[in-house]
Amino acid sequence: MKLFFVFTFGLMRTIFFTAFLFTVFGLFSQAQMVRNDMMVPDILEFETLKCDFHIHTVFSDGNVWPTIRVEEAWTMGYDAISITDHIEYQPHKEYIPVQHNAGYEIAMPHGKRRNIIVIQGTEITRQMPPGHLNGIFINNAAKIETELIRLKHSAKTSSNFMDSIDHELKDYMNALREANDQGGFVFWNHPGWTSQAPEGIEIYDVHKELISKGWIKGIEVANSGEWYPEAFQWCLDYDLAMLSNSDIHSTEAFFERSPTVEHRPVTLVFAESRSAEGIRDALDDARSVVWFNNMVIGREKYVEPLFYNSIEVSAAFFTDDRGRSYYNLKNNSDFIFNMVDLDTREKLDLLPRSSLIIQFDEVRDARRISVENFLTEPDNTLKVVLKPAG
């Protein structure tokens, strides 16, 4: 009887302990799946979508499986991503077969389960000029691999041959032609990257030719931990879409530890619908803004409503005996607003999802403000007027 009791007690203890472990692990796994929605307002008649169109996986020189890129995007609050593995640079090819569409094919169905729009893409990797270019909204990255690249992949030589294609052959034109023939949206990556622009950022004749042909439709104004004022101006001059992408290779945890990254880059796209088609239409119309660290960079017609739709000024909650009225200025977004009163030079820093108190009086019933970290041109900040509610 005693033996039976000990056996029964041990069995019950094992069952309860096992149930406890399942409960703990279940709670732990649920705790990991929490989305941190980016608080960014919709503007005009458009929905604001948060996107990253430059991402790498193990199918080129990245360090993670494609489904991890989807999970990271969902957790951080993105709406859309594009897997853009290099065609030319395949450092893992001794261990992972060269399969140019694999990243997208693995990520896309997982994106559907996470409500993340996954757009097919690739990176065309060449010397400067033209440098590196991403083609997104393509349908077959393998066809963008040129014969020269195919021969290099099949050769039993080192895979570290990035940018080694004979530049005089202009082999990149074949790749860009194919990307555009597939209906792709091609943009120029990190134009000021010092590895390819050691003497400074420059737009070359070949870029102007590709822009005039419609083969380049956008430029990365920001990439990873840096941004390029010159590229911002080129987008304004040539009516191109502005992009802000992570170019992430490591895990998100390592990326965020970079001393130059305060906030993972975001391309804000103003779309008529939350869909791949809506994103493509917006990019073709250059309806995008760069969100890089605590800066918002773009055309005034989009940057200004982002500001006004993010903040609200309350009714006065107190008026003193000198006629000064006090109001709450509330930020409903995840933007930081570094503001300066143009008349008094008072600094007003408004943090994400927070409020501060401002004053108006009988003489100054409005305040002219420069939003120092919202740029409408490389040397111009957004100018706004703050007024009390009503």
ABEGO torsion letter per residue (X at the ends): XAAAAAAAAAAAAAAAAAAAAAAAAAAAAAAABBBBBBBBBBBEABBBBBBBABBBBAABABABBAAAAAAAAAAAGBABBBBBBBAABBAAAAABBBBAAAAAAAAAAAAAAAGBBBBBBBBBBBBOOAEBBBBBGBABAAAABBAAAAAAAABBBBABABGABBAAAGAAAAAAAAAAAAGBBBBBBGAABAAABAAEBBBBAAAAAAAAAGABABBBABBEABBBAAAAAAAAAAGBBBBBBAGBABBAAAAAABAABABBBBBBBBBABBBAAAAAAAAAAGBBBBBBEABBBEBAAAAAAAAAAABBBBBBABBBAAGBBBBBBBBABABBBBBBBAAAGBBBBBBBGBBBBBBBBAABABBBBBBAABBABAABBBBBBBBBBX
